[in-house]
Amino acid sequence: MTQLTSELAGPVSDGPAHAPSAGVAGGRSPAVVLRALFQLTKPRIIELLLVTTLPTMFLARRGLPGLGLMLVTLVGGALAAGSANTINCYLDRDIDAVMKRTARRPLVAKGRPAAVKPGEALLSGVVLGVAATVVLGVAANWLSAVLADGAILFYVFVYTMVLKRRTASNIVIGGAAGCFPVLVGWAAVTGRVGWPAVVLFAVIFFWTPPHFWALAMKFRDDYAAASVPMLPVVAAAPVVARKILVYSYVMVGVTLVLVPYAGVVYGVCAGVLGGWFLVEAHRLRSRVAGGAAAAPMRLFHLSIAYLTLLFAAIAVTALLPWRW
């Protein structure tokens, strides 16, 4: 269970730089190192991942799963996401140093002692991944553990190491890594992967490009400076806005595929939320086409609210004593 870095579903900065601790040589007290390692996991991104996991578990159970299973799945998922994010920071520390948005991350040292060493970060990422596997495998089931491991491997090797620096389709394909939490949650409850979980996987898959391209439009110069070929770097703004709109329509359409399973109450919520998303996507395209300031962060922030509310609707309707 992982997520596509701060570029996908997270904040646009990782917080303040780490000041050296007074009285400790080099500022590397255990507290400084642990805090830095924690920040490398990108905890605010993990929160968004878990927002999709728990409602999926409710839907799989059609009610409340056991408290212990929910806790284990959330802890295992957080460990897996932290593992992937940490290893991502280790691999991307060179371009993070170039981009203003990421230049204050713990592994980036510009005229100050690094809060954590690269080897420490890599070791931490591996340990977190092993811990996630053990927690999910032993306390939930091994299918959920394998899916979580698959997400880590996909994010690290397919997205970060292969796609990100080579193709403008990086986020389209690599975005699949951020979809695994729903599969993990469903598998933890049922021991298998059902078609509703696949639908939810597809919802997040098609949500990811509009969400991230909006962010990348804002920070286009950052990615260009780092030679990362995100779509807004290699394509004109009208092209990006049009693709955002296309993916938004597909995403909303996919959310409605779940109606026969989740019920009409969910369907109404999905329709209203989808309409809200599409209105803002159309506004972005209109602003770009008219030569006005794109203001893409409006859609970026709305996309986070949209996904949160959509999965909240899933959770509520899963707890209803009736589906229709």
C-alpha positions, 0 to 999 in steps of 0.5 A: 500500500503506497502512494505516488509521492508528494506529487500525487496526493500530498501537500506541496511542501514537506514542512520546515527545514530541520535546525541542528540541535544545540549541543549535539555535534552536527545536529544529529541527535537521535531525535533529529534523525527520527524526526527526519525519517518520519518526515521522509514517510510523507505522513500527510500523503499516508492520511489520504491513502488511509481515507480510501482504505477504511471505507473500502473495508466497510464496503467489503464487509457491508458493515463494520469489520472487527476493530483489530482487523481495521487497526492492523490494516491501517497500521500495515498500510501506513508502514507500506506507504511510508516505506515507498515514500522513504525509498522514493525520497532516497532515489529522488534526492538529486532532483529534490535538491533542484526543485524549490518545492522539495528543496527542504526535505531532510535528505537535501542539504544546502549549506547545512548538515543533512538531517539524515544520511542517504544510507539511513533513509534507505535502511529505514524504507526497507525496514518499514516495508518488511514490517508492513509485510509481517503485520499484514501477513500475520495479523490480516492475511498474506494476500493483503501483504502481497498486494502491499508489497506489490504497491511498494515495488511498483512505485519504487521500480516502475514509477520512480526508477523507470517512468518518472524521468523518462516519459510524460505518461509517468503519472498515468501509469505510475499512478496505479501505485496509489490505487493499491490501498483499496485492494489491500483493504478489500483483501484484508476483509474478504481474503480475495479481490472482488470486482467492486475493489477493482472499480475503486482501483479504477476510480483512483487511477483516473482521479490521479492524472487530474489531481497531479497535473493540476499540481504540476501546472503550478510547479511546472518550472520546478519540474522543468529545472529538474528535467522531469518530463511531467505533462505540463512541462512538455505540453502546452497548457490548453493540452493539459487542461483538455486531458484533465477534463477527459480523465475527469469525465472518465473518472466520474463515469467509473464511479457510477459503475459501483452503483449496482453494488453500493446502492442509490444513495451512493449513486446520488452522492457520486453524481453530485460530487462528480458534477462538482469536480467536472464544473471545476475542470471545465473552469480550468479549461476555460481559464486556460483557453481564454488566456487568464491565469489558470489557477490550477491549485483550485482543482488540486485542492478540490480533488482531495476534498472530492476523493475524501467525500466520495469515500466517506459516502462509500463508508456511510452507505456501506453502514446503512441497513438497506442498499437502496 
